[in-house]
């Protein structure tokens, strides 16, 4: 019998080799030898292994990598890793990060010379017939994330990845899946925000009250019942599954990044002000952001403390005072600094800021113009004047008044019904249209900090940090990855077509609108209005649009962000840009971008479209870089 290299009790997830197989989790004793990874039943009381339950031939292993934990995973399932072999993924859950890393390191060392090692893998779980990271529905589908550092001497084949199709997809192939697949009909949810019904079909939500899901007919609106028996439609991004304990605490700010936390805390300017937020870099983990004024300083500063977990599943912060739950940990540190720069004195919250709904009520896309109040002009765009206003006197909206003759209106009106279903925290939400009069109106979410380009030039209150700039890039990449996953092209991605919310979140706007421009100057690459400076060679020369042309434009947008709004190719005219870019000329590295940041930009600019990454890969690469900066 081969000698054992490592042994450890892990939780193993069932492999669901058949569609009807149940999903379960069982504790097994894993034994690693030079040739095999085996797992056994284990008698905890007697401390000995029992019958063999499965074996993996290590010569057949194609990949060993971490997996992002499930959303709100229990403590015993926060450190998963995967072993990919012929039968598919074997998911194993370690007790802590140290054990997880040690087993991954050892397994990789053993299999590094295997044939057919994967160049791409899936960083999230296969659940209910779908990869959670990229929504592909084939279990054998190629991974969506490129393995870092794979090279021939580590066992890679050295073969290039197969080209990605670059044909423009039909809009009708949108696959708008509900954003919370873990919820189902019959489950109980809790309202995270107040919701006043916007149409007769809607149901009022009261914060912290429970509701039962009755039907899920739409990607963004669900039919529900309240405790009094009343039924109606609710926006599903206003509720969370009952049992998600942290959602009930005012100090928990789920969708908040580091820069947003710092801005919020500095605005409050209170010593000991704090928030608890999801770690955007480590799924399933949490960070405490704390503002303090040491020795009477007036400006103050922010510190960020990761909530750590012991091998027994207990939580602790800077000093190792252990707690069974995060609320218990927070309560303790509200009275004791215990290793931090200050105790947690004042709860700071952004809960008043509710997310945008997909439309102004379930099934509403045609808006009565009489319900709109125009307050002030925001600017003049490609299609006409844009104004800030109110819907029904209370909801902030932006209203695009479409100049007659500037847009193919009938085609757009049909498209608007589909565009309204696109709902993501990094996309400007389309609320509806007014089409019964001329000019027609496009009514969207209003973002108070305005255009990203202007914000970069004038709106930043202080010199931005590398983290702040990268978080802007990450916001755009995640919004575009959502469009990409729904096979939707932007065609005019640039800083001028992104907006900035009150808390600094960047959202992409005007996606797909360039398809309806009737201006011949705009639609010709020789005209001054065509976005030549953001276009790749295949668009400049052949008018060939694809998701890969959006990738090129994203690289230019990253450059805009890291130059604080400079004009790309500022010394060249349009014709010179077409000539030079076609010959291989590329933008220089901005002073605020280090080589790693610049390498991500350059990865968007290969001449061959199929050599460019996907937005999913770009979002991961920017996230990894953020992790290094922090």
Residue pairs with C-beta under 8 A, 6 or more apart in sequence:
2 33
2 34
2 35
2 36
3 33
4 31
4 32
4 33
5 32
5 33
5 34
5 106
6 30
6 31
6 32
6 102
6 103
6 106
7 29
7 30
7 31
7 32
8 29
8 30
8 94
8 99
8 103
9 27
9 28
9 29
9 30
9 42
10 27
10 28
10 30
10 39
10 92
10 93
10 94
10 95
11 25
11 26
11 27
11 28
11 76
11 77
11 92
11 93
12 25
12 26
12 27
12 28
12 30
12 39
12 90
12 91
12 92
12 93
13 23
13 24
13 25
13 80
13 91
13 92
13 93
14 21
14 22
14 23
14 24
14 25
14 26
15 21
15 87
15 88
15 89
15 90
15 91
16 22
16 23
16 126
17 87
17 88
19 129
23 127
25 77
25 93
27 42
28 39
28 40
28 41
28 42
28 53
29 39
29 40
29 41
29 42
29 49
30 37
30 38
30 39
30 92
31 37
31 38
31 39
31 40
31 49
32 103
32 106
32 107
32 110
34 58
34 110
35 57
35 58
35 59
36 55
36 56
36 57
36 58
37 55
37 56
37 58
37 83
37 107
38 52
38 54
38 55
38 56
39 52
39 53
39 54
39 55
40 49
40 50
40 51
40 52
40 53
41 49
41 50
41 51
41 53
42 48
42 49
42 50
43 49
43 50
56 83
56 85
56 90
57 85
58 107
58 110
58 111
58 114
59 111
59 114
60 85
60 86
60 114
61 83
61 84
61 85
61 107
61 111
61 114
62 84
62 85
62 114
62 116
62 117
62 118
63 82
63 83
63 84
63 117
63 118
63 121
63 143
63 147
64 81
64 82
64 83
64 84
64 104
64 107
64 108
64 111
65 81
65 82
65 84
65 104
65 121
65 123
65 147
66 80
66 81
66 82
66 100
66 104
66 123
67 80
67 81
67 82
67 91
67 123
67 124
67 125
68 80
68 123
68 124
68 125
68 133
68 283
68 284
69 77
69 78
69 79
69 80
69 283
69 284
70 77
70 125
70 127
70 182
70 284
71 182
71 283
71 284
72 241
72 244
72 284
73 284
75 309
75 313
76 93
76 95
76 313
77 93
78 93
78 284
78 285
78 309
79 93
79 94
79 95
79 96
79 97
79 99
79 100
80 91
80 92
80 93
80 94
80 100
80 125
81 91
81 92
81 94
81 100
81 103
81 104
82 89
82 90
82 91
82 92
82 121
83 89
83 90
83 92
83 107
84 90
84 118
84 121
88 126
88 139
88 140
89 122
89 126
91 125
92 103
94 100
94 103
95 311
95 312
96 309
96 310
96 311
99 311
111 117
111 155
112 154
112 155
113 155
114 155
115 157
116 157
117 150
117 154
117 155
117 156
117 157
118 143
118 147
119 146
119 147
119 150
119 156
119 157
119 161
120 142
120 143
120 144
120 145
120 146
120 147
120 161
121 143
121 145
121 147
122 131
122 133
122 134
122 143
122 144
122 145
123 133
123 144
123 145
123 620
124 131
124 132
124 133
125 131
125 132
126 132
126 139
127 181
128 181
129 137
130 136
130 137
130 181
131 137
131 141
131 144
132 181
133 144
133 145
133 616
134 141
134 144
134 485
134 616
135 175
135 177
135 485
136 144
142 162
144 614
144 616
144 617
145 616
145 617
145 620
146 161
146 613
146 617
148 624
150 156
151 158
152 158
163 610
163 611
164 548
164 609
164 610
164 614
166 538
166 544
166 546
166 547
166 548
166 609
166 610
167 546
168 489
168 544
168 545
168 546
169 487
169 489
169 547
170 487
171 415
171 418
171 487
171 488
171 512
172 418
173 487
174 418
174 421
174 486
174 487
174 488
175 485
175 486
175 487
176 219
176 421
176 422
176 486
177 219
178 216
178 219
178 220
178 236
179 219
179 220
179 236
179 237
179 423
180 236
180 241
182 241
183 189
183 213
183 216
183 236
183 241
184 213
184 216
185 213
185 214
185 215
185 216
186 212
186 213
187 212
187 213
187 241
187 242
188 210
188 211
188 212
188 213
188 241
188 242
189 210
189 211
189 212
189 213
189 224
189 239
189 240
189 241
189 242
190 208
190 209
190 210
190 211
190 239
190 240
190 241
190 242
190 244
190 247
190 248
191 205
191 206
191 207
191 208
191 209
191 211
191 238
191 239
192 207
192 238
192 239
192 240
192 247
192 351
193 205
193 207
193 238
193 351
193 354
193 355
194 205
194 206
194 207
194 354
195 202
195 204
195 205
195 234
195 235
195 238
195 354
195 357
196 204
197 203
197 204
197 232
197 361
198 357
198 360
198 361
198 364
198 392
198 395
199 233
199 360
199 361
199 362
199 363
199 364
201 232
201 233
201 361
201 362
201 363
202 232
202 233
202 234
202 361
202 362
203 211
203 224
203 225
203 226
203 230
203 231
203 232
203 233
203 234
204 226
204 230
204 232
205 211
205 234
205 238
205 239
208 248
209 226
209 227
210 227
210 242
211 224
211 225
211 226
211 227
211 234
211 239
212 224
212 225
213 222
213 223
213 224
214 222
214 223
214 224
214 225
214 231
215 222
215 223
216 222
216 223
216 236
217 223
218 362
218 421
219 358
219 421
219 423
220 235
220 236
220 237
220 357
220 358
220 359
220 421
220 423
221 233
221 234
221 235
221 236
221 358
221 359
221 362
221 363
222 233
222 234
222 236
223 231
223 232
223 233
223 234
224 231
224 232
224 233
224 234
224 239
225 231
233 361
233 362
233 363
235 355
235 357
235 358
237 355
237 357
237 423
238 354
238 355
238 357
240 247
245 325
245 327
246 252
246 254
246 276
246 286
246 326
246 327
247 254
249 276
249 327
249 330
250 347
250 349
250 351
251 274
251 275
251 276
251 330
251 344
251 347
251 348
251 349
252 275
252 276
252 277
253 261
253 264
253 275
253 276
253 277
253 349
253 350
253 351
254 277
254 278
255 278
255 355
255 425
256 264
256 275
256 277
256 278
256 350
256 503
257 277
257 280
257 471
257 474
258 280
258 287
258 289
258 304
258 467
258 471
258 630
259 465
259 467
259 468
259 471
259 504
260 350
260 471
260 503
260 504
260 505
261 275
261 277
261 289
261 302
261 304
262 289
262 302
263 503
263 504
264 275
264 348
264 350
264 503
265 273
265 274
265 275
265 289
265 290
265 291
265 302
265 348
266 291
266 300
266 302
268 291
268 346
268 348
269 291
269 300
270 291
270 345
270 346
270 348
271 291
271 292
271 293
271 300
271 342
271 345
271 346
272 290
272 291
272 292
272 342
272 343
272 344
272 345
272 346
273 290
273 291
273 345
273 346
273 347
273 348
274 288
274 289
274 290
274 291
274 344
274 345
274 346
274 347
274 348
275 288
275 289
275 347
275 348
275 349
275 350
276 286
276 287
276 288
276 289
276 307
276 326
276 330
277 286
277 287
277 289
278 285
278 286
278 287
279 285
279 286
279 287
279 306
280 474
280 623
280 626
281 623
281 626
281 627
281 630
282 306
282 627
285 306
285 307
285 309
286 306
286 307
286 326
287 304
287 305
287 306
287 307
288 304
288 305
288 307
288 317
288 330
288 333
288 344
289 302
289 303
289 304
289 305
290 302
290 303
290 304
290 305
290 340
290 341
290 342
290 344
291 300
291 301
291 302
291 348
292 300
292 301
292 303
292 341
292 342
293 299
293 300
294 301
294 341
303 340
303 341
304 630
305 317
305 318
305 340
307 315
307 316
307 317
307 326
307 329
308 315
308 316
308 317
309 315
310 316
310 322
314 322
314 323
314 324
315 322
315 323
315 324
315 325
315 326
315 328
315 329
316 322
316 323
316 329
317 329
317 333
317 338
317 339
317 340
318 338
318 339
318 340
319 338
319 339
319 340
321 329
321 332
321 336
321 338
323 329
323 332
330 344
332 338
333 340
333 343
333 344
334 343
334 344
334 345
335 343
336 343
337 343
350 503
353 502
353 503
355 425
356 423
356 429
356 431
356 445
357 429
357 431
358 420
358 421
358 422
358 423
358 429
359 365
359 420
359 430
359 431
359 432
360 367
360 391
360 395
360 431
360 432
360 443
364 432
365 416
365 417
365 420
365 432
365 433
366 432
366 433
366 434
366 435
366 436
367 391
367 431
367 432
367 433
367 434
367 441
367 443
368 434
369 434
369 436
369 437
369 441
371 391
371 392
372 389
372 390
372 391
372 397
372 399
372 434
372 441
372 443
373 389
373 390
373 391
373 393
374 387
374 388
374 389
374 399
375 387
375 388
375 389
375 390
376 387
376 388
377 385
377 386
377 387
377 388
378 386
378 387
378 388
378 398
378 450
379 385
379 386
379 451
380 386
381 400
381 510
382 406
382 513
382 517
382 519
382 522
382 529
383 400
383 402
383 403
383 406
383 407
383 442
383 513
383 517
384 400
384 401
384 402
384 403
384 406
384 439
385 400
385 401
385 403
386 398
386 399
386 400
386 401
387 398
387 399
387 401
388 396
388 397
388 398
388 399
388 446
389 396
389 397
389 398
389 399
390 396
390 397
391 397
391 431
391 443
396 446
397 431
397 443
397 444
397 445
397 446
398 443
398 444
398 445
398 446
398 447
399 441
399 442
399 443
399 444
400 441
400 442
400 443
400 444
401 439
401 441
402 409
402 439
402 440
402 441
402 442
403 439
404 438
404 439
405 518
406 517
406 518
406 519
407 513
407 516
407 517
407 518
408 516
408 517
408 518
409 435
409 440
409 516
411 515
411 516
412 513
412 516
413 433
413 435
413 440
415 512
415 515
415 516
416 430
416 432
416 433
416 442
419 430
419 511
419 512
420 430
420 431
420 432
422 430
422 482
422 483
422 486
422 488
422 511
423 429
424 478
424 479
424 482
425 478
425 479
425 505
425 507
426 475
426 476
426 478
426 479
426 482
426 505
426 506
426 507
426 508
427 479
427 482
427 483
427 507
427 508
427 509
427 511
428 444
428 445
428 447
428 499
428 507
428 508
428 509
428 510
429 444
429 445
430 442
430 443
430 444
430 445
431 443
431 444
431 445
432 443
433 440
433 441
433 442
433 443
434 440
434 441
434 443
444 509
445 507
447 499
447 500
447 501
447 502
447 507
448 501
448 502
449 455
449 459
449 499
449 500
449 501
449 502
449 504
450 459
450 499
450 500
451 495
451 496
451 498
451 499
451 500
452 472
452 495
452 496
452 498
452 499
452 500
452 506
452 561
453 494
453 495
453 496
453 498
453 560
453 565
454 565
455 500
456 495
456 560
456 561
456 564
456 565
457 564
457 565
459 500
460 564
464 564
464 592
466 592
466 594
466 597
466 629
467 626
467 629
467 630
468 504
469 561
469 562
469 592
470 597
470 622
470 625
470 626
470 629
471 504
471 626
472 506
472 561
473 557
473 558
473 561
473 622
474 619
474 622
474 623
474 626
475 505
475 506
475 507
476 493
476 498
476 506
476 508
476 554
476 557
477 554
477 615
477 618
477 619
477 622
478 619
479 506
479 507
479 508
480 490
480 493
480 508
480 550
480 554
480 615
480 618
481 614
481 615
481 616
481 618
481 619
483 489
483 490
483 508
483 511
483 550
483 615
484 547
484 550
484 614
484 615
484 616
485 616
487 547
488 511
488 512
489 511
489 512
489 545
489 546
489 547
489 549
489 550
490 497
490 508
490 510
490 511
490 512
490 550
490 553
491 511
491 512
491 514
491 515
491 545
491 549
491 550
492 510
492 513
492 514
492 531
492 534
492 553
493 508
493 511
493 534
493 550
493 553
493 554
493 557
494 531
494 534
494 553
494 556
494 557
494 560
495 557
495 560
495 561
495 565
497 508
497 509
497 510
498 506
498 507
498 508
498 509
498 557
499 506
499 507
499 509
500 506
500 507
501 507
514 522
517 523
519 527
519 529
520 527
521 527
521 528
521 529
521 530
522 529
522 530
523 530
524 530
525 532
525 535
525 539
525 540
525 543
525 574
525 578
526 574
526 575
528 574
530 574
531 553
532 540
532 574
532 577
532 578
533 556
533 567
533 568
533 569
533 574
533 577
534 552
534 553
534 556
534 557
534 568
535 549
535 552
535 553
536 548
536 549
536 552
536 553
536 581
536 605
536 607
536 609
537 581
537 582
537 607
538 544
538 546
538 549
538 609
539 545
539 549
539 552
540 577
540 578
540 581
540 582
541 578
541 582
546 609
547 614
547 615
548 609
548 610
548 612
549 609
550 615
551 604
551 612
551 613
551 614
551 615
551 618
552 604
552 605
552 612
554 604
554 615
554 618
555 600
555 601
555 602
555 603
555 604
555 605
556 568
556 587
556 604
558 593
558 597
558 600
558 601
558 604
559 566
559 568
559 587
559 590
559 593
559 601
560 566
560 568
562 590
562 592
562 593
562 597
563 590
563 591
563 592
564 592
566 590
568 587
569 576
569 577
569 580
569 587
572 580
584 607
586 602
586 605
587 601
589 595
589 598
590 598
593 601
596 625
596 628
597 625
600 618
600 621
600 622
600 625
603 612
603 613
603 618
603 621
604 612
604 613
604 618
605 612
606 612
613 621
